[in-house]
């Protein structure tokens, strides 16, 4: 049985799109601003990956 790599790749990409929610990245700065609002100590900042 031959593997259809195009279908396999597309299926994996769709699965990844469901796992990775891009709105998390898009709203990152707004969430950090909200977490730092009124904070007296060091501000929260994103950790490098």
DSSP file (Angstrom, degrees, kcal/mol; ACC not computed):
  #  RESIDUE AA STRUCTURE BP1 BP2  ACC     N-H-->O    O-->H-N    N-H-->O    O-->H-N    TCO  KAPPA ALPHA  PHI   PSI    X-CA   Y-CA   Z-CA
    1    1 A X              0   0    0      0, 0.0     2,-0.2     0, 0.0     0, 0.0   0.000 360.0 360.0 360.0 125.2    0.0    0.0    0.0
    2    2 A X        -     0   0    0      1,-0.0     2,-0.5     2,-0.0     0, 0.0  -0.559 360.0-125.7 -82.6 144.6    1.5    3.3   -1.1
    3    3 A X        -     0   0    0     -2,-0.2     2,-1.2     1,-0.0     3,-0.1  -0.785  10.7-140.9 -91.8 128.6    1.4    6.3    1.3
    4    4 A X     >  -     0   0    0     -2,-0.5     4,-2.0     1,-0.2     5,-0.1  -0.765  19.7-174.0 -88.5  97.2   -0.1    9.4    0.0
    5    5 A X  H  > S+     0   0    0     -2,-1.2     4,-2.9     1,-0.2     5,-0.2   0.809  77.9  59.3 -67.6 -31.1    2.3   12.0    1.5
    6    6 A X  H  > S+     0   0    0      2,-0.2     4,-2.3     1,-0.2    -1,-0.2   0.949 109.8  42.7 -63.1 -47.4    0.3   15.0    0.3
    7    7 A X  H  > S+     0   0    0      2,-0.2     4,-2.3     1,-0.2    -2,-0.2   0.895 114.5  51.6 -64.6 -40.0   -2.8   13.9    2.3
    8    8 A X  H  X S+     0   0    0     -4,-2.0     4,-2.2     2,-0.2    -2,-0.2   0.935 110.9  47.4 -62.3 -46.7   -0.7   12.9    5.2
    9    9 A X  H  X S+     0   0    0     -4,-2.9     4,-2.4     1,-0.2    -2,-0.2   0.926 112.3  49.2 -61.2 -45.7    1.0   16.3    5.3
   10   10 A X  H  X S+     0   0    0     -4,-2.3     4,-2.4     1,-0.2    -1,-0.2   0.890 110.4  51.2 -61.9 -39.9   -2.3   18.2    5.0
   11   11 A X  H  X S+     0   0    0     -4,-2.3     4,-2.0     1,-0.2    -1,-0.2   0.903 111.2  47.5 -64.4 -41.5   -3.8   16.1    7.8
   12   12 A X  H  X S+     0   0    0     -4,-2.2     4,-2.2     2,-0.2    -2,-0.2   0.880 110.9  51.6 -67.8 -37.5   -0.8   16.8   10.1
   13   13 A X  H  X S+     0   0    0     -4,-2.4     4,-2.1     2,-0.2    -2,-0.2   0.931 110.2  48.5 -64.2 -45.1   -1.0   20.6    9.3
   14   14 A X  H  X S+     0   0    0     -4,-2.4     4,-1.4     1,-0.2    -2,-0.2   0.889 110.5  51.8 -61.9 -38.9   -4.7   20.7   10.1
   15   15 A X  H  X S+     0   0    0     -4,-2.0     4,-1.4     1,-0.2    -1,-0.2   0.911 109.8  49.6 -64.2 -41.4   -4.0   18.8   13.4
   16   16 A X  H  X S+     0   0    0     -4,-2.2     4,-2.7     1,-0.2    -2,-0.2   0.851 104.8  58.0 -65.4 -35.3   -1.3   21.4   14.3
   17   17 A X  H  < S+     0   0    0     -4,-2.1    -1,-0.2     1,-0.2     5,-0.2   0.851 107.3  47.9 -64.0 -33.7   -3.6   24.3   13.5
   18   18 A X  H  < S+     0   0    0     -4,-1.4    -1,-0.2    -3,-0.2    -2,-0.2   0.820 113.9  47.0 -74.8 -30.7   -6.1   23.0   16.1
   19   19 A X  H  < S+     0   0    0     -4,-1.4     2,-0.8     1,-0.2    -2,-0.2   0.911 106.0  60.8 -77.9 -43.4   -3.4   22.5   18.7
   20   20 A X  S  < S-     0   0    0     -4,-2.7     2,-0.9    -5,-0.1    -1,-0.2  -0.764  71.7-158.7 -91.6 109.8   -1.7   25.9   18.3
   21   21 A X    >>  -     0   0    0     -2,-0.8     3,-1.3     1,-0.2     4,-0.5  -0.783   1.5-164.6 -89.9 108.9   -4.1   28.7   19.1
   22   22 A X  H 3> S+     0   0    0     -2,-0.9     4,-2.1     1,-0.3     3,-0.5   0.702  80.5  73.3 -70.5 -19.8   -2.7   31.7   17.3
   23   23 A X  H 3> S+     0   0    0      1,-0.2     4,-2.2     2,-0.2    -1,-0.3   0.797  88.2  64.6 -64.3 -25.3   -4.8   34.2   19.3
   24   24 A X  H <4 S+     0   0    0     -3,-1.3    -1,-0.2     2,-0.2    -2,-0.2   0.919 107.0  40.7 -60.9 -43.5   -2.5   33.5   22.2
   25   25 A X  H >< S+     0   0    0     -4,-0.5     3,-1.0    -3,-0.5     4,-0.4   0.892 114.1  52.8 -71.7 -40.3    0.4   35.0   20.3
   26   26 A X  H 3< S+     0   0    0     -4,-2.1     3,-0.3     1,-0.2     4,-0.2   0.840 115.3  40.2 -65.6 -33.5   -1.7   37.8   18.9
   27   27 A X  T 3X S+     0   0    0     -4,-2.2     4,-2.4     1,-0.2    -1,-0.2   0.291  83.9 106.9 -98.7   9.0   -3.0   38.9   22.4
   28   28 A X  H <> S+     0   0    0     -3,-1.0     4,-2.4     1,-0.2     5,-0.2   0.914  79.6  46.1 -57.3 -49.3    0.3   38.4   24.3
   29   29 A X  H  > S+     0   0    0     -4,-0.4     4,-2.6    -3,-0.3    -1,-0.2   0.896 112.2  50.7 -64.8 -40.0    1.1   42.1   24.7
   30   30 A X  H  > S+     0   0    0     -4,-0.2     4,-2.1     2,-0.2    -1,-0.2   0.901 111.5  48.4 -63.9 -40.3   -2.4   42.9   25.9
   31   31 A X  H  X S+     0   0    0     -4,-2.4     4,-2.3     2,-0.2    -2,-0.2   0.905 111.5  49.5 -66.8 -41.0   -2.3   40.1   28.4
   32   32 A X  H  X S+     0   0    0     -4,-2.4     4,-2.1    -5,-0.2    12,-0.2   0.913 110.0  51.4 -63.4 -42.0    1.1   41.2   29.7
   33   33 A X  H  X S+     0   0    0     -4,-2.6     4,-1.0     1,-0.2    -2,-0.2   0.911 111.1  47.9 -60.3 -42.2   -0.1   44.8   30.1
   34   34 A X  H  < S+     0   0    0     -4,-2.1     3,-0.3     1,-0.2    -1,-0.2   0.896 112.2  48.8 -66.6 -40.2   -3.2   43.6   32.1
   35   35 A X  H  < S+     0   0    0     -4,-2.3    -1,-0.2     1,-0.2    -2,-0.2   0.832 114.4  46.1 -68.6 -31.5   -1.0   41.4   34.3
   36   36 A X  H >< S+     0   0    0     -4,-2.1     3,-2.1    -5,-0.2     2,-0.3   0.603  82.2 116.8 -87.6 -12.0    1.5   44.3   34.9
   37   37 A X  T 3< S-     0   0    0     -4,-1.0     3,-0.1    -3,-0.3    -3,-0.0  -0.401  94.1  -2.6 -61.3 119.6   -1.2   46.9   35.6
   38   38 A X  T 3  S+     0   0    0      1,-0.3    -1,-0.3    -2,-0.3     2,-0.3   0.496  95.1 144.9  78.2   3.8   -0.8   48.1   39.2
   39   39 A X    <   -     0   0    0     -3,-2.1    -1,-0.3     1,-0.1     4,-0.1  -0.577  33.9-165.4 -76.9 135.1    2.1   45.6   39.9
   40   40 A X        +     0   0    0     -2,-0.3    -1,-0.1    -3,-0.1     3,-0.1   0.680  65.7  58.2 -96.2 -20.2    4.7   47.1   42.2
   41   41 A X  S    S-     0   0    0      1,-0.3    -2,-0.0     0, 0.0     0, 0.0  -0.055 109.3 -38.1 -94.5-163.2    7.5   44.6   41.6
   42   42 A X  S    S-     0   0    0      1,-0.1    -1,-0.3    -2,-0.0    -2,-0.1  -0.316  72.7-108.7 -58.5 140.4    9.4   43.6   38.5
   43   43 A X        -     0   0    0     -3,-0.1     2,-0.2     1,-0.1    -1,-0.1  -0.357  28.1-107.6 -71.8 151.4    7.1   43.4   35.5
   44   44 A X        +     0   0    0    -12,-0.2     2,-0.3    -2,-0.1    -1,-0.1  -0.556  44.5 178.4 -69.0 141.8    6.1   40.1   33.9
   45   45 A X        -     0   0    0     -2,-0.2    -3,-0.0    -3,-0.1     0, 0.0  -0.985  34.8 -89.9-144.1 154.2    7.8   39.7   30.5
   46   46 A X        -     0   0    0     -2,-0.3     2,-0.4     1,-0.1   -18,-0.0  -0.307  40.2-123.3 -64.3 144.9    7.7   36.9   28.0
   47   47 A X        -     0   0    0      1,-0.1    -1,-0.1     2,-0.0     2,-0.1  -0.715  28.4-111.7 -86.9 138.3   10.3   34.2   28.4
   48   48 A X              0   0    0     -2,-0.4    -1,-0.1     1,-0.1     0, 0.0  -0.393 360.0 360.0 -67.5 146.2   12.6   33.6   25.4
   49   49 A X              0   0    0     -2,-0.1    -1,-0.1     0, 0.0    -2,-0.0   0.420 360.0 360.0-103.0 360.0   12.1   30.3   23.6
